[in-house]
Amino acid sequence: MVFEGGGFRGHYTEGVFDVWLEEGIGATHTVGVSAGATFGCNFKSCQLGRAVRYNKRFCNDPRYAGMRSLLTTGNLFNREFAFGRLPWELDVFDVGTYAANPMRFTVVATDIQTGEPVYHDVNRGDVEDVEWMRASSAIPALSRPVELEGRLLLDGGTADSIPFRWMLDQGYDRCVVVCTQPEGYRKEPNGLMPALRVLLHRYPKLVELLANRHERYNVQLDELARLEREGKVFVIRPSESVKTPLSVKDPAILDRVYQVGRRDGKATLDALRSYLGM
């Protein structure tokens, strides 16, 4: 399974895989990017609805995310609360189930000094693994770089937005990709590049990635569509727009995105089972 990111659009993916959990559909290996990592880890821990539940609960809480956190810590999503208290105290991440599940789970981050994607297995679900998930979802200019294993890391989607090619290169003969943009979507150039060039001038490789990300993303979409036509991948896309603001304060928006995912997950079940040979 391949889970694209996209901020709160990731609740679409959560809705899809919650249907899979209810139907007993699992995977040998899942790779998640950004929200596909931070929300997708609940696929391995078998915690239905967990991410949308805690986001609806805390989306208006300044301890969780917002300008106060950005100005005081350098992180839009507060590290101590969102990746500390929340998973270990307030909506507990089921580490035991996560670690016991034999499914391999990989997250993607971007090495901001080399501009290369970093693919890292997170199979224990412990504090270090959660740090890798945080790195995968750390938005450039709105997050401090996360230092792990001697690398400075930020959002994995910057280097590899939809890592289906990496997954196919692992040798699997069935690959299911959950996208968070509807069919026909094309990414436009980032209008914030002048500001990003100033804010991120110490990391020229990262700036280059951000400047041409739309081109690389659209090439990925074209290749994914070709592989889909050839029957080499199975793709699930939103049947309607699940666009959300960067910072969502209305729980109803999050629930709508999740429900679209559930609906599409159910609608594609028969075709998915046929593709998987179930």
Phi and psi in degrees as a GROMACS rama.xvg file:
@    title "Ramachandran Plot"
@    xaxis  label "Phi"
@    yaxis  label "Psi"
@TYPE xy
-125.827  122.052  VAL-2
-111.643  112.049  PHE-3
-68.152  160.19  GLU-4
-92.4472  -149.171  GLY-5
127.574  29.9402  GLY-6
62.4744  -133.983  GLY-7
-71.7461  -8.2752  PHE-8
-63.374  -16.6366  ARG-9
-61.2211  -18.4842  GLY-10
-68.1739  -21.4907  HIS-11
-61.246  -50.1322  TYR-12
-59.8782  -40.456  THR-13
-59.8942  -41.9361  GLU-14
-61.1356  -39.6801  GLY-15
-64.3276  -51.0023  VAL-16
-75.3323  -20.1727  PHE-17
-64.9111  -37.7961  ASP-18
-62.4231  -42.0265  VAL-19
-60.3115  -43.1177  TRP-20
-60.7083  -41.9196  LEU-21
-65.0417  -30.0478  GLU-22
-95.9466  2.72228  GLU-23
74.7743  26.2101  GLY-24
-97.7569  119.107  ILE-25
-119.413  -163.124  GLY-26
-149.856  155.544  ALA-27
-76.4742  -35.6313  THR-28
-153.977  134.385  HIS-29
-128.236  138.997  THR-30
-120.57  132.418  VAL-31
-124.875  144.163  GLY-32
-119.803  129.552  VAL-33
56.8101  -119.243  SER-34
-62.5139  -25.1926  ALA-35
-65.7954  -19.5972  GLY-36
-91.5276  -51.3602  ALA-37
-69.4933  -32.718  THR-38
-90.6303  -37.3178  PHE-39
-65.5164  -21.3547  GLY-40
-60.4112  -23.4135  CYS-41
-72.2361  -15.5386  ASN-42
-67.6141  -40.8281  PHE-43
-74.8646  -33.8938  LYS-44
-86.433  -1.74358  SER-45
58.8278  39.6609  CYS-46
-106.493  91.6606  GLN-47
-62.5552  132.165  LEU-48
69.7334  7.97924  GLY-49
-65.3599  -47.8013  ARG-50
-65.7788  -43.8833  ALA-51
-68.1067  -31.0858  VAL-52
-63.9234  -50.533  ARG-53
-73.6447  -30.0377  TYR-54
-70.1397  -37.5555  ASN-55
-65.2194  -36.2962  LYS-56
-70.7403  -39.089  ARG-57
-112.171  2.67414  PHE-58
-61.8395  -23.4271  CYS-59
-99.0383  5.19206  ASN-60
-91.5721  117.198  ASP-61
-63.6986  -16.5704  PRO-62
-70.6331  -23.9775  ARG-63
-84.7987  -52.8415  TYR-64
-161.047  157.058  ALA-65
140.565  -176.18  GLY-66
-64.7971  -34.1528  MET-67
-62.0561  -43.5177  ARG-68
-65.0093  -42.0873  SER-69
-62.0104  -44.5367  LEU-70
-72.2314  -31.737  LEU-71
-94.0132  -25.2484  THR-72
-122.424  -15.7045  THR-73
85.7078  2.75046  GLY-74
-124.225  123.5  ASN-75
-58.6615  -44.9655  LEU-76
-96.1661  118.505  PHE-77
-66.2108  122.492  ASN-78
-61.3027  -48.0599  ARG-79
-65.3711  -37.0378  GLU-80
-87.3854  -55.0167  PHE-81
-68.8464  -32.6  ALA-82
-115.215  5.25759  PHE-83
-117.646  -80.4966  GLY-84
-62.9604  -40.3246  ARG-85
-61.1513  -56.3908  LEU-86
-72.1888  -20.6573  PRO-87
-105.524  -13.2398  TRP-88
-132.231  -43.5551  GLU-89
-94.258  -36.0191  LEU-90
-144.217  85.232  ASP-91
-66.1681  128.742  VAL-92
-74.0151  128.05  PHE-93
-82.3306  84.1202  ASP-94
-63.3579  -38.0557  VAL-95
-60.7722  -49.2173  GLY-96
-65.6202  -40.8575  THR-97
-58.4625  -50.3382  TYR-98
-68.497  -32.2877  ALA-99
-77.4022  -22.8274  ALA-100
-70.0259  122.68  ASN-101
-72.3338  -8.66254  PRO-102
-59.1839  130.123  MET-103
-77.3659  134.207  ARG-104
-125.016  125.095  PHE-105
-121.505  139.569  THR-106
-114.895  156.341  VAL-107
-115.653  129.36  VAL-108
-125.896  169.037  ALA-109
-113.506  125.354  THR-110
-76.2029  109.762  ASP-111
-77.1285  -9.96557  ILE-112
-89.6904  -32.6531  GLN-113
-102.056  -20.7839  THR-114
78.6222  11.1438  GLY-115
-96.3543  146.763  GLU-116
-73.0784  146.16  PRO-117
-120.081  122.271  VAL-118
-105.448  119.999  TYR-119
-133.129  127.262  HIS-120
-75.1784  134.162  ASP-121
-127.397  85.3741  VAL-122
-106.265  -3.4439  ASN-123
-96.3994  -32.1638  ARG-124
77.3467  19.5205  GLY-125
-89.071  -171.818  ASP-126
-59.8937  -41.2653  VAL-127
-64.6089  -41.3129  GLU-128
-62.1594  -40.4583  ASP-129
-63.6604  -34.3189  VAL-130
-63.2594  -37.9864  GLU-131
-65.5486  -38.3275  TRP-132
-64.3392  -40.1053  MET-133
-62.6394  -42.3582  ARG-134
-60.4752  -41.9644  ALA-135
-61.0167  -27.7786  SER-136
-109.121  7.64125  SER-137
-77.8063  109.532  ALA-138
-72.2145  126.186  ILE-139
-55.4254  135.724  PRO-140
76.0247  -15.3583  ALA-141
-114.794  8.55535  LEU-142
-146.957  147.26  SER-143
-75.3248  144.693  ARG-144
-56.9775  142.917  PRO-145
-98.5907  122.948  VAL-146
-95.4304  118.883  GLU-147
-142.379  132.418  LEU-148
51.9465  39.0916  GLU-149
77.5445  8.30542  GLY-150
-112.654  150.674  ARG-151
-100.984  120.214  LEU-152
-122.058  146.317  LEU-153
-141.118  -172.338  LEU-154
-38.9396  122.144  ASP-155
-65.5398  -26.1125  GLY-156
-65.3982  -18.2757  GLY-157
-64.8722  -38.0398  THR-158
-97.5432  -33.9413  ALA-159
-150.119  91.6208  ASP-160
-68.097  -39.0287  SER-161
-133.572  92.3476  ILE-162
-80.353  47.3776  PRO-163
-70.0456  -35.3159  PHE-164
-64.7137  -41.6134  ARG-165
-61.1239  -42.7329  TRP-166
-65.633  -42.3342  MET-167
-61.6149  -34.9671  LEU-168
-68.0604  -14.2957  ASP-169
-76.2502  -10.3311  GLN-170
100.03  8.78607  GLY-171
-76.5628  147.121  TYR-172
-100.372  -0.171874  ASP-173
-135.114  127.029  ARG-174
-135.793  121.127  CYS-175
-109.805  126.21  VAL-176
-116.626  125.743  VAL-177
-106.077  112.264  VAL-178
-93.4533  161.437  CYS-179
-118.138  14.4142  THR-180
-123.476  143.803  GLN-181
-70.829  165.758  PRO-182
-58.7597  138.024  GLU-183
92.2329  -6.16052  GLY-184
-66.8728  141.337  TYR-185
-132.102  132.552  ARG-186
-79.0737  137.246  LYS-187
-97.5501  160.91  GLU-188
-57.1521  148.498  PRO-189
-75.3597  114.154  ASN-190
-71.0945  -9.76733  GLY-191
-94.857  8.49648  LEU-192
-57.598  -38.7734  MET-193
-57.0184  -42.2625  PRO-194
-70.7719  -39.6713  ALA-195
-65.8966  -34.3188  LEU-196
-62.2218  -35.1089  ARG-197
-75.8221  -48.4447  VAL-198
-66.095  -31.9553  LEU-199
-114.678  27.0658  LEU-200
-62.7996  -21.7384  HIS-201
-73.4059  -11.6307  ARG-202
-125.633  74.6085  TYR-203
-60.4135  -32.4556  PRO-204
-65.6275  -38.6451  LYS-205
-66.5399  -43.6119  LEU-206
-59.1222  -42.181  VAL-207
-61.6129  -43.509  GLU-208
-59.8645  -44.5418  LEU-209
-66.0488  -36.0496  LEU-210
-67.3226  -36.3448  ALA-211
-109.451  14.9897  ASN-212
-59.3776  -38.9853  ARG-213
-61.2564  -37.4606  HIS-214
-67.2607  -46.297  GLU-215
-66.1535  -37.4996  ARG-216
-64.382  -44.0773  TYR-217
-67.6258  -33.529  ASN-218
-63.7395  -41.4336  VAL-219
-59.9754  -44.0487  GLN-220
-60.4387  -40.9087  LEU-221
-64.9886  -43.9358  ASP-222
-66.1528  -39.9341  GLU-223
-62.4202  -41.8039  LEU-224
-63.9274  -38.8813  ALA-225
-64.7163  -46.2058  ARG-226
-63.9843  -33.5735  LEU-227
-65.54  -44.4111  GLU-228
-61.7238  -33.3057  ARG-229
-82.0422  -2.66469  GLU-230
76.7453  16.7933  GLY-231
-89.8554  -18.5337  LYS-232
-137.535  158.002  VAL-233
-115.414  122.444  PHE-234
-115.32  133.41  VAL-235
-114.945  124.268  ILE-236
-124.215  155.09  ARG-237
-59.7475  133.39  PRO-238
-76.546  -10.8857  SER-239
-150.415  166.077  GLU-240
-61.1066  135.187  SER-241
-119.193  29.4988  VAL-242
-61.1666  136.735  LYS-243
-134.743  158.4  THR-244
-65.4276  162.939  PRO-245
-59.9181  -40.6023  LEU-246
-120.136  114.458  SER-247
-100.339  129.749  VAL-248
-111.934  -7.55782  LYS-249
-104.179  110.429  ASP-250
-58.028  -27.0205  PRO-251
-64.7902  -32.7118  ALA-252
-64.1634  -43.9994  ILE-253
-64.5993  -41.4851  LEU-254
-65.5706  -38.3181  ASP-255
-61.8013  -45.261  ARG-256
-60.2291  -44.4072  VAL-257
-61.6077  -42.5619  TYR-258
-68.7457  -33.6313  GLN-259
-62.2965  -41.3698  VAL-260
-62.2191  -43.4676  GLY-261
-62.2886  -44.1035  ARG-262
-61.7567  -45.5191  ARG-263
-68.9468  -34.8355  ASP-264
-60.6205  -42.8895  GLY-265
-69.3606  -39.7909  LYS-266
-66.4461  -26.4768  ALA-267
-100.498  5.08855  THR-268
-60.3733  -47.6156  LEU-269
-63.277  -44.3912  ASP-270
-65.837  -37.0446  ALA-271
-64.5621  -46.1939  LEU-272
-60.2844  -39.6626  ARG-273
-63.5425  -44.3883  SER-274
-62.2197  -39.7571  TYR-275
-81.2628  -7.18812  LEU-276
72.2713  31.7786  GLY-277
